[in-house]
């Protein structure tokens, strides 16, 4: 990275063209001509902190993000030795610049990977460094330091810790039940009647199902977060899928008059993953039955999807207390469980991920009956070979 500076506030960083390797800024790049580009970027436009020291180790660039992260004014840093302008220590309290010795260490080094270091006062910051040389084993001409706050990493760590805690809690209950019933049956099989054995085995089966569903949710989250959610698209009749789920709910004890289905024909033929669509419908209907009240209304109708593409909209609403206005923006985030406890709080996060993987959208609001209303739209997504 080449740096040209006339005055501290007007410092601009040269942008390497495509094809330039590390340490070759300013050399011609091989490859196609990309046309005219702005060759400079104002360091203050960068989202991360940028600190640059010259061959003598004095700071020649200290952008506004670096000033914000370190709480050191730009004027107090420019022109000072790097170890004084940016006094860093590792987590063991050792002075970082003396430890790494960027100007006097091995001439083959190219930089330092990102790591957690401490600013004066003990505040943590993520720091990485790049040693710029005119030739591979030459002296360091520029020391480029990148600074980032640790807030995003801490949020991610808290999210992971919360996920682990919830998973551990959700697994403990069914596994304790499975372990208890199987141990009891093995130890005292002859003492139980056939009806008692059946009850115990049905409980074990139900708890094993809970564990299986939880593991499936975790796998779905992993695929959604990494963008690896696979869809096996085929024609899906959303109206028929809704009817199947209602039949399953009534078979499990819900009264048929609890549900009202409205279908506006004709519906466009939607190409989607039928298993994933069933997962979305099952989650929304189960939430409406469990957390809502009164009649659960399901509407299936044609609707425009993104980019004016045809699609089908499914709306699920109930007549319960609904979702508070201040909570609606958090409904599709991880671990949101509303006022009623129970469950992992991952279902709606997965629903949103599945709908968006299909290229669709999902929203939440208040239904005509005052309860929660979820509406998702799936585009037709006809395969190219059929167009």
Secondary structure, 3 states (H helix, E strand, C coil): CCEECCCHHHCEEECCCCCCCCCCCCCCCCCCCCCCCCCEEEHHHCCCEEEEECCCCEEEEECHHHHHHHCCCHHHHCCCEHHHHCCCECCCCCEHHHHHCCCCCCCCCCEEEEEEEECCCCCEEEEEEEEEECCCCCCEEEEEEEEECCHHHHHHHHHHHHHHHHHHHHHHHHHHHHHHHHHHHHHHHHHCCHHHHHHHHHHHHHHHHHHHHHHHHHHHHHHHHHCCCCCCEEEECHHHHHHHHHHHHHHCCCCHHHEEEEECCCCCCEEEEHHHHHHHHHHHHHHHHHHCCCCEEEEEEEEECHHHCEEEEEEEECCCCCCCHHHHHHCCCCCCCCCCCCCCCCHHHHHHHHHHHCCCEEEEEECCCCCEEEEEEEECCCCHHHC
